[in-house]
Amino acid sequence: MYLIKNVRLFDPMPCGIKDILVVNDRIAAIGENLKPQLSGIREIDGSGKTAVPGFIDQHVHVTGGGGEGGFNSRTPELMLSSVIKAGVTTLVGLLGTDCYTKSVENLVAKTKALKKEGIGAFCLTGAYVYPPITLTGDVAKDIVYIDEVIGCKLAISDHRCSRPTKEELIRLASDIRMAALVSGKPGVLHIHVGCIGRVIRDIIEIVKEAEFPISHFRPTHMDYHIEEAVEFMEMGGWSDFTAEPEKTDELFSVIKRAGIERMTVSSDSNGSIPVWDKKRENVVDVKVGTMEPLYEIIRNLVVDFDVPMEKAIQLITSNVAKSLNMYPERGTLTPGSLGDLVLLDEELKIDTVMAHGRLMMKNGRLLAKGAFEEIPLDTKEE
């Protein structure tokens, strides 16, 4: 049990100075001058700090991405410590271009491991290719029968994808929708959108012509397709933007134009960042994406562009939770929601992280790590 005293609370709406009582894995109470008559409560001084919901990252290569520059260019698996330091308490894992040396089986196993280590973890079946690779042999069955699987990943409009037709997209989305109805899951078709061809025009036409629910389509990397992103949001869809802090000004321009109500931001963490030659035929270098930019771009919006915290933080908390049907269990700080929260210091930098009511980092000191991570922990802080 933890009692966080005198913290400036955003749930994500501004709530003023409050106390937060966390019991087991849930937020038990929020109020002023709370004095619970319970033994064993650990008190945390929140004076001068800001409490926000734990971050949700819906695009994470938990088993590592890469592979486009040969076997030695496969990026490493995600480690728990990097998740905690980034303030992420819930993530969605997925595969990238390499679905040959990396599998859905690996992905599901890693997702289960991250859950065991204390964070919220889900994943997507499929990868770049069509027909999608699966664990059971069928996309719908993966969604229905595997607890962690909440949808499917696919790539379109990319020189590395399988170029699925509109009819194939309709068929896949219909299978996902049926599985979602049966399983009670969101049933998302998480779409990597490349920079060639029709971009998301096929998706827009499917929604308009086939009257297919737009909620199942989740295009990502839409920072490269601003006009299409705005159109899609105006139709009632969600557009996901990859966190690139150096492009904060572009994200800000979209917010001014379309608002934040249908926007989300994800990190693409542990995916490869291939550097191509001038002809875009060969990979000459491979870098690895990290999770830190997820909050960094949010802080940039608040500090450098004067976006109110209650608006900016929604892009990685409540908006993501709502888009994945996880709200209000996740993405908010209210009684009954999970004890997933982040405390920011006076400079709005990540200071303390709690996941499922477990203190993972306090005052910048790491208190938890994944199996086989050889990093020191300050266990005295807990």
HUVENNOR-V961100 format. One record per residue. N is the residue number from 1. SS is DSSP state (H for helix, E for strand, C for the rest). NEAR is the number of other ideal C-beta (glycine too) atoms within 8 Angstrom. Layout:
BEGIN
n = {N;N}
ss = {SS;SS}
near = {NEAR;NEAR}
END
This chain:
BEGIN
n = {1;2;3;4;5;6;7;8;9;10;11;12;13;14;15;16;17;18;19;20;21;22;23;24;25;26;27;28;29;30;31;32;33;34;35;36;37;38;39;40;41;42;43;44;45;46;47;48;49;50;51;52;53;54;55;56;57;58;59;60;61;62;63;64;65;66;67;68;69;70;71;72;73;74;75;76;77;78;79;80;81;82;83;84;85;86;87;88;89;90;91;92;93;94;95;96;97;98;99;100;101;102;103;104;105;106;107;108;109;110;111;112;113;114;115;116;117;118;119;120;121;122;123;124;125;126;127;128;129;130;131;132;133;134;135;136;137;138;139;140;141;142;143;144;145;146;147;148;149;150;151;152;153;154;155;156;157;158;159;160;161;162;163;164;165;166;167;168;169;170;171;172;173;174;175;176;177;178;179;180;181;182;183;184;185;186;187;188;189;190;191;192;193;194;195;196;197;198;199;200;201;202;203;204;205;206;207;208;209;210;211;212;213;214;215;216;217;218;219;220;221;222;223;224;225;226;227;228;229;230;231;232;233;234;235;236;237;238;239;240;241;242;243;244;245;246;247;248;249;250;251;252;253;254;255;256;257;258;259;260;261;262;263;264;265;266;267;268;269;270;271;272;273;274;275;276;277;278;279;280;281;282;283;284;285;286;287;288;289;290;291;292;293;294;295;296;297;298;299;300;301;302;303;304;305;306;307;308;309;310;311;312;313;314;315;316;317;318;319;320;321;322;323;324;325;326;327;328;329;330;331;332;333;334;335;336;337;338;339;340;341;342;343;344;345;346;347;348;349;350;351;352;353;354;355;356;357;358;359;360;361;362;363;364;365;366;367;368;369;370;371;372;373;374;375;376;377;378;379;380;381;382}
ss = {C;E;E;E;E;E;E;E;E;E;C;C;C;E;E;E;E;E;E;E;E;E;E;C;C;E;E;E;E;E;E;C;C;C;C;C;C;C;C;C;C;E;E;E;E;C;C;C;C;E;E;E;E;C;E;E;E;E;E;E;C;C;C;C;C;E;C;C;C;C;H;H;H;E;C;C;C;C;C;H;H;H;H;H;H;C;C;E;E;E;E;E;E;C;C;C;C;C;C;C;C;C;C;H;H;H;H;H;H;H;H;H;H;H;H;H;C;C;C;E;E;E;E;E;E;E;C;C;C;C;C;C;C;C;C;C;C;C;H;H;H;H;H;H;H;C;C;C;E;E;E;E;E;E;E;E;C;C;C;C;C;C;C;C;C;H;H;H;H;H;H;H;H;H;H;H;H;H;H;H;H;H;H;C;C;C;C;E;E;E;E;E;E;C;C;C;C;C;C;C;H;H;H;H;H;H;H;H;H;C;C;C;C;H;H;H;E;E;E;E;C;H;H;H;C;H;H;H;H;H;H;H;H;H;C;C;C;C;E;E;E;E;C;C;H;H;H;H;H;H;H;H;H;H;H;H;H;H;C;C;C;C;E;E;E;E;C;C;E;C;C;E;E;E;E;E;C;C;C;C;C;C;E;E;E;E;E;E;C;C;C;C;H;H;H;H;H;H;H;H;H;H;H;H;H;C;C;C;H;H;H;H;H;H;H;H;C;H;H;H;H;H;H;C;C;C;C;C;C;C;C;C;C;C;C;C;C;E;C;C;E;E;E;E;C;C;C;C;C;E;E;E;E;E;E;C;C;E;E;E;E;E;C;C;E;E;C;C;C;C;C;C;C;C;C;C;C;C;H;H;H;C}
near = {10;14;14;14;11;7;15;9;14;15;10;14;6;7;8;6;7;11;15;16;15;15;7;7;7;11;15;8;10;13;7;6;5;10;4;9;3;6;3;5;10;7;8;11;6;14;7;5;13;11;16;12;18;16;14;17;17;13;13;16;16;16;11;12;14;16;15;11;12;5;6;5;12;12;12;7;8;17;9;14;12;11;13;15;12;16;12;14;17;16;15;15;16;15;17;13;12;13;10;5;6;13;8;13;7;9;15;13;8;13;14;10;10;16;11;6;10;10;15;13;14;13;14;15;16;14;15;14;11;9;4;13;11;12;10;8;5;8;14;11;11;15;18;9;6;11;3;11;14;13;16;15;15;16;16;16;12;12;6;8;15;7;6;10;6;8;6;9;14;11;8;15;13;9;11;17;12;9;15;14;7;8;9;4;11;10;14;14;14;15;14;13;15;13;7;6;7;6;9;15;8;10;13;12;9;14;14;7;6;7;5;11;6;10;8;13;14;12;16;13;13;14;12;7;13;11;6;13;15;12;9;16;14;7;9;7;12;12;13;15;16;12;12;8;9;4;9;12;7;9;13;11;9;13;13;5;6;10;6;10;6;11;16;13;14;15;16;11;15;15;12;16;8;10;8;10;8;4;6;6;5;6;11;7;7;13;7;11;13;10;15;9;12;18;12;10;15;13;10;11;14;13;7;7;10;5;10;7;13;10;9;12;13;11;13;14;16;11;16;16;17;10;12;13;7;11;10;9;7;16;14;13;14;9;7;6;14;13;15;13;16;15;14;11;10;5;4;10;7;13;12;12;15;16;14;12;12;10;11;11;14;11;6;6;8;12;12;12;9;10;5;4;9;3;7;3;8;8;6;4;9;6}
END
